[in-house]
Amino acid sequence: MIFKASKSSEEREHERASERALITRCKNGEIGAFDELYSRFEKRVFNCAYHICGNYHDASDISQEAFLRVFNSIQTFRGDANFLTWIYRIVTNVFLDERKKSKAHRQTSLDEYIELGESSVARQIEDDSPLPVDVVQANERAEIVQKAINSLPEYQRIIVTLYHMESLSYDEIAEVLQLPIGTVKSRLNRARLALAEILGAKPELFG
Amino acid sequence: MKCVKAQELFSAYLEKTIQPPMGVAFEQHLAECARCKSEYEKFHATTVVLDELPQVAPPPEMHAAIMARIQEARRESPRKVNWLRFEWPSVFTLRVPSRALAAGIAMLLVFAMTYQLTPLQSVTANLFGFNKHTERLADDSGVAPMPMPWGVTAAGAKRADVGGGLMMGLSVNTTNPESTAFILRLAARDGHSIPVRVSLMGDDALQNGASSNDPNSVLFMGTVAVGRQAAVPVVMAGCANRMVQVAKVTWQNGDRSYSEYVFMPWTLGSESGDARVSIDNAAGSQILSKLSAEYGVAVIASEAQVAKSMTVDVSAGTADEALAAAAQQMGLSGEKLGSSVYILK
């Protein structure tokens, strides 16, 4: 066990060193390094974007904008900071910025949920465009859960996403959102209670 | 425990971070409250479902789209700027673009070199009228008709009133065995400035008692301003057939013009017990030249003293004794202005 733990620690250190070297190359304007950085973080960025915005197309737009911001501001990234939390902060900021723009222009996303009192219903709009294969094949359970997440307030769905889907710790989420750790914990608890109430009405989910 | 409080503790209990006394109270509440127990079971099941939510694959075209946008941003954005950060924490932060700073310094250096090495300096001087005045005001602040020899300092020296509103002194600074540097110091005594000309006397002109009119021999021509001292450097360089150099100082005060002669030896302070100066019925200039050379002294004398014919026979062990004896024989008095520097009155 001790040997395994030590090896794991070495592996983590190696990974951090490799990440630092990659960031340095990106700072030097090496486009190939940025391509490598994209490959390393694309799934995390896209999934985070998808779970917090709940829409496949919007997730793609948020991911693109987030990577563009990473490219433009990587010079400001401090070497001693946690790159993962830095990149998640960019993704959440892009999401929140887009939400502000949408509200300002009174636009609504195709899958947006409208809260009506204590319950929420999804706006049903027919979409003729072909959906990506992955989405079509996604199981019904995942869709139901995602729609329940979409019904949460913005900060709660971000915290649920970062904790459950992206496996960040409370400390890391507090760093991403620049919030006190106690606030993160209480908001996650409220989000889970809300989701339990929504999903509890669908016992087939827990079969 | 109330139901609201119990629900607040769901996450802490689930993650086993609840404090033991609170944990006991919580479990006791769940055992007694069927509603909260049911809520907690749904809560727990929900977290499991959330943890198991599958990952979603990004659209395949996203990679190409992002890289295209980055390439476009790279073309449009200016070149990377490295900032020099000068930080004074909590007060201000000053950021200076290092590339621009380096370029600015380089441009300044190039301009300075161009200015020094090309006629640009004289062009701009003429343009702005810097060369308007041909007469120069000489003073101790460094404006002098010729550059100071190496090692010469502009230390002050005693000055004597030579009449005509002018004070005159001579300081000596010998730093090189091949030459002796003198600094002729002039100052206006009264409340108005004095126009002065200092020129070197040639041997012939000196013997004939005439003034030197050779413009090349002029060391200084300008005005001694009130309250400022003119410092005229005179370098006596090594020369086999010339042991003494004579400078003539001419100045104007009112309608009258005045002249004073300064005899400067090549080798200063060469006191010799064997030196003897014996000249019969000769011009004062010849006698003073001989005294200056033999005893290594600098002597300031008026035009009348230089022109007058006299007989002198001096044999003394020191310069002081020699000058005192010569002055007595010439019917004059001598004053010592400094080491090896005398003025005849």
Chai-1 contact restraints between the chains, C-beta under 6 A:
chainA,res_idxA,chainB,res_idxB,connection_type,confidence,min_distance_angstrom,max_distance_angstrom,comment,restraint_id
A,G29,B,K80,contact,1.0,0.0,6.0,A-B,restraint_1
A,E42,B,P58,contact,1.0,0.0,6.0,A-B,restraint_2
A,F46,B,P58,contact,1.0,0.0,6.0,A-B,restraint_3
A,N47,B,Q55,contact,1.0,0.0,6.0,A-B,restraint_4
A,N47,B,V56,contact,1.0,0.0,6.0,A-B,restraint_5
A,Y50,B,V56,contact,1.0,0.0,6.0,A-B,restraint_6
A,S60,B,P59,contact,1.0,0.0,6.0,A-B,restraint_7
A,S60,B,M62,contact,1.0,0.0,6.0,A-B,restraint_8
A,Q64,B,A65,contact,1.0,0.0,6.0,A-B,restraint_9
A,Q64,B,I66,contact,1.0,0.0,6.0,A-B,restraint_10
A,F67,B,I66,contact,1.0,0.0,6.0,A-B,restraint_11
A,L68,B,R69,contact,1.0,0.0,6.0,A-B,restraint_12
A,F71,B,I70,contact,1.0,0.0,6.0,A-B,restraint_13
A,P132,B,P59,contact,1.0,0.0,6.0,A-B,restraint_14
A,D134,B,A57,contact,1.0,0.0,6.0,A-B,restraint_15
A,A142,B,L53,contact,1.0,0.0,6.0,A-B,restraint_16
A,A142,B,P54,contact,1.0,0.0,6.0,A-B,restraint_17
A,V145,B,V49,contact,1.0,0.0,6.0,A-B,restraint_18
A,V145,B,L53,contact,1.0,0.0,6.0,A-B,restraint_19
A,H164,B,L50,contact,1.0,0.0,6.0,A-B,restraint_20
A,H164,B,D51,contact,1.0,0.0,6.0,A-B,restraint_21
A,M165,B,L53,contact,1.0,0.0,6.0,A-B,restraint_22
A,N189,B,S11,contact,1.0,0.0,6.0,A-B,restraint_23
A,R192,B,F43,contact,1.0,0.0,6.0,A-B,restraint_24
A,L195,B,T46,contact,1.0,0.0,6.0,A-B,restraint_25
A,A196,B,K42,contact,1.0,0.0,6.0,A-B,restraint_26
A,A196,B,F43,contact,1.0,0.0,6.0,A-B,restraint_27
A,A196,B,T46,contact,1.0,0.0,6.0,A-B,restraint_28
A,L199,B,T46,contact,1.0,0.0,6.0,A-B,restraint_29
A,G200,B,K42,contact,1.0,0.0,6.0,A-B,restraint_30
A,F206,B,A45,contact,1.0,0.0,6.0,A-B,restraint_31
